[in-house]
Amino acid sequence: MNHPETQAIRTQTQRSAHQEHSAPVYLTSSFVFDDAEEMRASFAEEKQRNIYSRYTNPNCAELVEKMCLLEGAQAGTTFATGMSAIFSTFASLLDNGDHVLSARAIFGNTHTLFTNFFPKWNISHSYFDVTKPEEIEDFITPKTKILYVESPTNPATDIADLELLGALSRKHNLIFIVDNCFATPYLQQPIKFGADLVIHSATKLLDGQGRVMGGITVGNEELIDQIYRFARVTGPALSPYNAWTISKSLETLAVRVDRHCENAKNLALVLEYHPKILKVRYPFLSSHPQYELARKQMSQGGNIVTIEIKGGLESGRNFLNAIQMCSLTANLGDTRTIVSHPASTTHGKLTAQERAEVGISDGLIRISIGLEHIEDIKNDIIQALNKT
Ligand SMILES: *Cc1c(COP(=O)(O)O)cnc(C)c1O
């Protein structure tokens, strides 16, 4: 049972007395005790067992066990959303006065957390460019506690050198945290390269069908214990139903991600020389500036392709308006192909200069390639390009 495909399918919470084949959903807020002594010992943590679903639940535990196997992690804990995983992970590990060193190109709400909320608790941050790792050490201060990256980045698909960052973290005694949402453990396992913790928005490729929200942090056991203690008191618990859904989805992670990547590579190759396009970015295209690094740390290129359309903002909007099949929506990593235009939507509040710093030009389109037939995806994208 040591292949990830098998682990994702065969890892299951202990069967109940009914001997069900597929795991049941444990929709219960609490769990009962046989007697006063068992209850006392459980609350005193002398006995490990479920007490209350804000703390632990069999469906959440099953999801944690699978994700630990897939990521090569010692322990983990689940959350209601990716953002609650990110917030709880940072909030539990950071003290007043601490400093976070983060890649500049990160998920928009994570950026807002650093800039609008952490200053309230006197937690500061600096941003570095993942494509210039030689500059990172300049930002490290005695107060720096966490080094944080996403790889590939959103939406530019820049690649962070995980092995190099892992070595820097050890040298400077930093906690190295990777948001592995875009790659999934099937393509990339940051812990192998020195990450202490890996965070996921399970809302994306882990569920992969655009149904439920969820988050998870896995990694070093002692760090996870601190995070878990913070979370069980503050309450961002994952619903058992969502945990069940995501755990079931992991059974098909490998086949889904294989097809996502095959479709994405195929589309990237077709678009590379399209006359309406200035540039196509996909980690597994040999034209990607960090192709070698991507090949070293990922087994395939993922499902995000970004294209830069000629004609800037206007063309970007025209492209979205001409799309017929693909979805215009905020999610990514769905069975359905999704197109978005960051400059007029998710990153519309940034100045053109700020957008440029994270690799978002006015004509940049992010495509989250789904599982539809590749010919249908290609046809829709190409007919829309021809109308820009
Ligand atoms: C979506 C996303 C998040 C946030 O996850 P939610 O489940 O929406 O809260 C965090 N990081 C990345 C890279 C994401 O794409």
The ligand as an SDF file (V2000), in Angstrom:
LIG
                    3D

 15 15  0  0  0  0  0  0  0  0999 V2000
   -8.1900   29.4380   -2.8940 C   0  0  0  0  0  0  0  0  0  0  0  0
   -6.8490   29.5460   -2.2950 C   0  0  0  0  0  0  0  0  0  0  0  0
   -6.6960   29.8010   -0.9230 C   0  0  0  0  0  0  0  0  0  0  0  0
   -7.8620   30.0340   -0.0100 C   0  0  0  0  0  0  0  0  0  0  0  0
   -8.6730   28.9270    0.1210 O   0  0  0  0  0  0  0  0  0  0  0  0
  -10.2420   28.9810    0.4600 P   0  0  0  0  0  0  0  0  0  0  0  0
  -10.6200   27.5580    0.5520 O   0  0  0  0  0  0  0  0  0  0  0  0
  -10.8930   29.7570   -0.6390 O   0  0  0  0  0  0  0  0  0  0  0  0
  -10.3760   29.7130    1.7590 O   0  0  0  0  0  0  0  0  0  0  0  0
   -5.4110   29.8580   -0.4280 C   0  0  0  0  0  0  0  0  0  0  0  0
   -4.3320   29.6810   -1.2220 N   0  0  0  0  0  0  0  0  0  0  0  0
   -4.4430   29.4650   -2.5450 C   0  0  0  0  0  0  0  0  0  0  0  0
   -3.2130   29.2960   -3.3610 C   0  0  0  0  0  0  0  0  0  0  0  0
   -5.6940   29.3870   -3.1280 C   0  0  0  0  0  0  0  0  0  0  0  0
   -5.7950   29.1840   -4.4410 O   0  0  0  0  0  0  0  0  0  0  0  0
  1  2  1  0
  2  3  1  0
  2 14  2  0
  3  4  1  0
  3 10  2  0
  4  5  1  0
  5  6  1  0
  6  7  2  0
  6  8  1  0
  6  9  1  0
 10 11  1  0
 11 12  2  0
 12 13  1  0
 12 14  1  0
 14 15  1  0
M  END
$$$$
